[in-house]
Amino acid sequence: MTHPSPPLLGIIDYGMGNLHSVSKSLQRLGASCQRLCSGDHLRQWADAGGVALVLPGVGAFDPAMTQLADRDLIQPIGHWVRQERPLLGICLGLQLLFSSSAEGELPGLDLVPGRVELLKPTPEEPIPHMGWQPLISAGHSPLFPPQENQWVYFVHSYGAVPRHSSVVAAQVTVAHQLVTAAIARGPLVATQFHPEKSGPCGQRMLARWLEHLPH
């Protein structure tokens, strides 16, 4: 009796992400992970049967886009997504998918129309928005079931504003305003929160994502 091989995930390494935590969380769920440090590396991984990409990120928008460009990763990431193949963005990895950001001057990957804007603080809720909060599910993505009470961990000062609200899969309340917490469009999924730091709830979300990947 043969068993299906674990999904071969490509973790995009551009020097600005907590790759260790992300990789360990996915490996605990049975996934096989490979770091991809350049465009050539990504293309070779894809040709070898790569199943899904993960775009993590911690830091600022312009330095991240500069690192992606310097490593020739922008074109192959775009090609992968436009082929309707799975990608999971995390934190800054979500923001980079958008057209532009108020945090910087460089264009984003422009794979999701919209802009990343500075959050509006209040005396009670300063920025960065940091800590645990419950998701408000939009109800159309199996990764964020509305019946499940999902508390997840955030740390960010900017929030994505998609041009098309239909891509918003979950929101969170920040300073009495609804902010994009996750997006989903076909096989493209991204979270503003950190599932790898969100305990059992984050692990369940990652497990659901893995279950929906092609094998």
PEMOLIN-V266844 format. One line per field, one symbol per residue. ss: DSSP state (A for helix, B for strand, O for the rest). phi: phi as a letter, one per 30 degrees, with the letter a starting at -180 (. if undefined). burial: b if it has 16 or more other ideal C-beta (glycine too) atoms within 10 Angstrom, else e. Layout:
ss=???
phi=???
burial=???
This chain:
ss=OOOOOOOBBBBBOOOOOOAAAAAAAAAAOOOBBBBBOOAAAAAAAAAOOOOBBBBOOOOOAAAAAAAAAAOOOAAAAAAAAAOOOOBBBBOAAAAOOBBBBOOOOOOOOOOBBBBBBBOOOOOOOOOOBBBBBBOBBOOOOOOOOOOOOOBBBBBBOBBBBBOOAAABBBBBBBOOBBBBBBBBBOOBBBBOOBAAAOAAAAAAAAAAAAAOOOO
phi=.ccdddddcccdcbibadddddddddddcjdccbdccaddddddddddjecacbcdlbkcddddddddddchcddddddddddicdbccbhedddddddabddbcddddhcbdkbccddcdbedbdcddbkcbddcddiccddbdddcdccbccaacbbdbddcddddcabbdbhibdbdcababidcbabddcddcciedddddddddddcddc
burial=eeeeebbbbbbbbbebbbbeebbebbeebebebbebebbebbbebbeeebbbbbbbbbebbebbbebbeebebbebbeebbeeebbbbbbbbbbbbbbbbbebbeeebbebbebbbbebeeeeeeebebeeebebbbbeebebbeeeeebebbbebebbbebeeeebbbbbbebeeeebbbbbbbebbbbbbbbbbbbeebbbbbbbebbeebee
